[in-house]
Every structure is written in C-alpha cells, then in structure tokens.
Amino acid sequence: MSPILAISGLGKQFGGVTALAGVDLAVEEGEILGVVGPNGSGKTTLFNVVTGVHKPSGGTVLFRGRDITGLAPHAISRAGIGYTFQQAMAFAGLGVLENVQIAGEHRRAGGAANPWPTPQALLDFVGLSALGGEKAGVLPFGSLRLLGLALALATRPSLLLLDEPAAGLNDRETSALVGLVRQLPGHGITVCVIDHDMKLMQMLCRRLAVLDFGSKIADGPTEKVLADPKVLDVYLGGDL
Amino acid sequence: MKTGNALRSLLPVLVILALIAAVPLFSPSNRFLSLAISAGTNVIALYGLSVLFGQTGILSMGHAALVGVGAYAAAILARDFGVGFWTALPVAALASAVFAMIVGIPSLRVGGHHFVIMTFAFGQLLAIVLTNGGDYTGAATGLDIAGPVTLFGADMSDLTRYYLMVVAFVTAAAVASWAIIHSSYGRTLRAIRENEKLAASLGINVGRHKIGAFVVSGVFAGISGVLLAYFLGHISPSQFSSFPSIYLALMVMIGGARLIEGPLAGGILVAFLPEVLNLDPVQSRIVYGVCLIAVIMLLPDGLIGGIVRALRVAFSGKPKQEAERDAAPSEARQ
C-alpha cells in the first residue's frame, strides 16, 4: 500500500542555516508515527513545511499521491491534513463551542467521515462539553490543548499532525491525551506526532523516525530505534 | 434559542433608532437635523468599519477615502450620465467596493500596523488625485451635485424627509452589520481577528477573507458617500482626506467596534459633543484626543462595552469573571 504522506528530499534553509537537509519520510495509512529528535533538529520545521507555513527550499510532499508541496496552509488543511501547534492554540476571545464551530465550517466538501458529526460531539470526545459556553481564553492549559485537538479534528482530516501535543501537560492530562490519540487510527485518522518526550512516544508509537541536524538518522520500529547506538549517541547522550 | 439570543441583541438598536426616527415630532431645529443627517451618514460608514475593525481586527485609517469614492461616483454619474440618486446608490457602492479591493490586495499582504499606514497613504493619494483631477473631479473646489432625491414620487430633499431616509439607511446598515456578526461569515472574520495562523490551519483563506471584509466595509462607505453627497449638494477632496478618516476610526473606537450599538453611539457622540459642550473646532479636537486616549486606556470595548460591563457589575456584582475573560486573550496571545 502506498503511504498516505510521502516526503522526499525535503529541504529548508533559513538564510545560511539548513533546517532540513533532504528528509525522506513515509507515513503509512492507519499508523501513529513518532518523529523525535533533540531541540533544533528540524522537527517543527518539517511540520511547518508540510503544512504550508513555510515554503520548502527543495523536495516534494505527496499526500495520497497528490503533490501538495508549497500549497498555502488553508489549502493543505482542506486537502485533509489537520495539525495542532506547539503553543496550545485556540481563538482565545471566542467561546469554546464557537471555536469548534468555526473549525468545522471550512473543511473540504465530503471530508473523511468521522464519529463526531457536530461540534458538541467533538467536545464530548475530548471531554470539554461542560465548558462549551466558556471563553477559550479562560481554559486551563491542559484543556486548551484538548480544545486544539478538537479544532484539528473538526476539519475532518485523514492525516493529523501533532506538534508536541503533551508539552506542558501533567501526567494525568498526558495519559488522557494518549487515550484520545490512540483511538484516532480506528476512526480512519492517521497520526504523525513530534515530541522529544520519549515516555510519551513509547506509549503512542510503534514506529519512530529520528531527526538530527535536519537529517533523518533512524526510522523503524520503536524498540529497534531506541536501541540504535547512533540514536542513543546523538539524541539521548548514550543513556537510556 | 440561539437565534432568539441573537435577535435580542438587535432589539436595543432598533428601539433607539425608532426613538431617533421620532425626533422630528418634536420639531427640532434645522441645525439639529443637519448635524443628525451628517452623523447618520457617518454611522453607515461606521457599521462597515465595525465589520472590518471590530470583527476582523483590521483598522483602516483611510476610510473616508472610500466614502469619497462613493460621493464622487454619485456626483460624476449625475453630471455625465444624468443618473439619479437611486441608480447611483448601487453603482457608487460597487465603485467603493472595487476601490477597497484595489487598495486591499496590496495592502493586506502586509500585516497589522503596516496596513494602517497603507490605508492612510491611499487615503491621502485619493485626495491628491481628486485635487489634481482638473475639471473632471473639479480640482480643489470639488463638484456640485444637484438634483432632487425622490422616493415613490415624493421629493425627499426636504430636511425632515431626508433625515428620516438617512435613519432608514442607518437601520439597514445596523441590521446588515448585525446579520454579518451573527453569520458563519462573521465567525470566520472573528477567527481571523483572534489568530490568523490557527484560522489558516483550519482551512480559512485568511488573505481572501481580509480583503473581503475590506470590500464589505467599502460597500457601506460607498452608500454613506452617496447620501452625504446628495445631502451637502457639494463635495470637495478635503472632506475625504486624512482628518475625516481619523475621525471615523475615532468614532468607531469611542463607540465600541464589536457591539452593534457601538457605531451608533460613536457617530452620535462625536457629532453632537462639540454642540452640547459648545466647543470651537480646536477645542473639540483636543476633547476628541483626550476621549480617544481615555477609551483606549480605560474602555477597550468602547463606551458601549464599558457601559454594558458597568451595568453587569451593578446588577450581578460579579466583575471578576468578566475581568478574567478580558485579560485572558491578551495573555494567550503572547
């Protein structure tokens, strides 16, 4: 089966700094893929280039065989790729329910079916239904992250990119999030998550790709990647 | 229930406008009616500006130029094509909308404060073009616009009738603005105001919608311009240059851009304050300046927003939650 997302030779330079040096990565349909790497290894840049926030300096991104390289962010979203941001982001001045309403109003026609037909159903799924009337800006951080997830899901993506979804969450909130994300492949949503929290990645992902200085240095089943001396050396400081 | 709530938010404005429409019963002076008519034409433009600034979060400092395009379009149509008020209305609205698009496409590529400067520059540019347009635009002297405004055969040029017609247009503008606020289109604009990056990630074409909001505000401005031109009977470039633009921005801020009562309050207040306080133009500019600073510092939602909050505190005695809500967005934005 061909991958849902095929990234090949993807490069990005900021002035003289090479953030991505020709990355090849395939995300397979129905998996939860983890992309790890130390700070500055190019994880977020990879997401930003795929989602159209930055234009790539080279390489191609194919989504279900369609070339989406360099499309604008809204066009990527409408193609069926949802994403959440590192900083938990919601429309702070608007109501929680209104946030999800907005998120569902601009998706492509005939988006992938999912079990959350209404904004309310999505809030139920992420456990925020009691807070629908509040302004998003008053939510505690953990709830804001969940709202961010609900917003991305409201676009009915077939691929969801999560940028450090558990950053700033406590253990209880993290395991709640893990519980939600694990359900997604069952609803036809492929997930690609980036984080440097190894505990989280081990919980979520059966496959990991490791970035270092903008290049992929390992890619395979989680246990194998974590045992790879190259990975231990550059990423974990030879210690795990 | 939702539409019920939305309708209730329109009600106060309709009541106020009904009271305003009843003013001629108390035989007001011609001076009062004239002031009220020019305030009314401003309010129509302000309702457009509230869609742009209040909902989308974009401030235009050249909005009088869009009013000017409408006014000049009406005058030129009347002079060259013998076109009357009612035909000029949609044509001028379209002209202002097109001008807004022409200004908006390059200007909205740059963000935030730069857009303010761009609109200011375009406003000045239009005044210069009109001043140097020779006979076609009447140069610095401007253009006369003669011709009666008739409605179903009745001459509307009489001050009281024109006043009532302007009130009707203000009502239409308020309802249109209210309809935009409570539509999914309004939600989209608010999403852009709150967070452009997030909006784009959810499939919203931010650039197109920002230009769209500017074009929508142009339609309001164009209609305002036609009403103004036919009321004054004479228009000149200085009426649409930087100072009037700043006044429009000031009015919408003082009144409160996000609430449906805001433009009405701002337009009336700025028009009648000097009259009530008996101020000369220099003094009134100082008062406006002080008002603007006070509003920005003390009442970020404008006068109406402040009154609403004060009432809420007075009746329910829970200012804390409200204060938290207002503080939260600015923190989250950092």
Interface residues (C-beta under 8 A of the other chain):
Chain A: T51 V53 A72 P73 H74 S77 R78 G82 Y83 F85 M89 A90 F91 A92 G93 L94 E98 Q101 I102 A103 E105 H106 R107 R108 K135 G137 V138 L151 A152 A154 T155
Chain B: S184 R187 T188 R190 A191 R193 E194 N195 K197 L198 A199 A200 S201 L202 G203 I204 N205 V206 Q321 E324 R325 A328 P329 E331 A332 R333
